[in-house]
Amino acid sequence: MLNFRRVTRIAQAICEPLRQTRPALDLAQQGQAGVGAHVGAVKPEQDRLTVKG
């Protein structure tokens, strides 16, 4: 039968990768927002440079 200490260690081992994944997801989402802002700034410049003819 599992004792409380062993169950606690198993639960911590399962949760540890989730704690490490969360900051990575946050950083990825921040990066996407930054890229979106950059594309929004570049797009009008590209439209201005488009040759119409």
C-alpha positions as CSV (number, residue, x, y, z in Angstrom):
1,M,0.0,0.0,0.0
2,L,1.2,3.5,-0.8
3,N,2.0,5.8,2.1
4,F,1.4,9.5,2.1
5,R,5.0,10.5,1.6
6,R,5.2,8.3,-1.6
7,V,1.9,9.6,-2.9
8,T,3.2,13.2,-2.4
9,R,6.4,12.5,-4.2
10,I,4.5,11.0,-7.1
11,A,2.2,14.0,-7.3
12,Q,5.1,16.4,-7.3
13,A,6.9,14.5,-10.0
14,I,3.8,14.6,-12.2
15,C,3.3,18.4,-11.6
16,E,6.9,19.4,-12.1
17,P,6.9,19.3,-15.9
18,L,3.7,21.3,-15.9
19,R,5.3,24.1,-13.9
20,Q,8.2,24.2,-16.3
21,T,5.9,24.3,-19.4
22,R,3.8,27.2,-18.2
23,P,6.5,29.9,-18.3
24,A,7.5,28.7,-21.8
25,L,3.9,29.0,-23.0
26,D,3.7,32.5,-21.5
27,L,6.9,33.5,-23.3
28,A,5.6,32.1,-26.5
29,Q,2.4,34.1,-26.3
30,Q,4.3,37.3,-25.5
31,G,6.5,36.6,-28.5
32,Q,3.4,36.2,-30.7
33,A,2.0,39.5,-29.5
34,G,5.3,41.2,-30.3
35,V,5.4,39.7,-33.8
36,G,1.9,40.8,-34.4
37,A,2.7,44.4,-33.4
38,H,5.8,44.3,-35.7
39,V,3.8,43.0,-38.7
40,G,1.2,45.7,-38.0
41,A,3.9,48.4,-38.2
42,V,5.6,47.0,-41.3
43,K,2.4,46.3,-43.3
44,P,1.5,50.0,-44.0
45,E,5.1,50.6,-45.1
46,Q,4.9,47.7,-47.6
47,D,1.5,49.0,-48.9
48,R,3.1,52.4,-49.5
49,L,6.0,50.8,-51.5
50,T,3.7,48.7,-53.7
51,V,4.0,49.5,-57.3
52,K,0.6,50.0,-58.9
53,G,0.3,49.6,-62.6
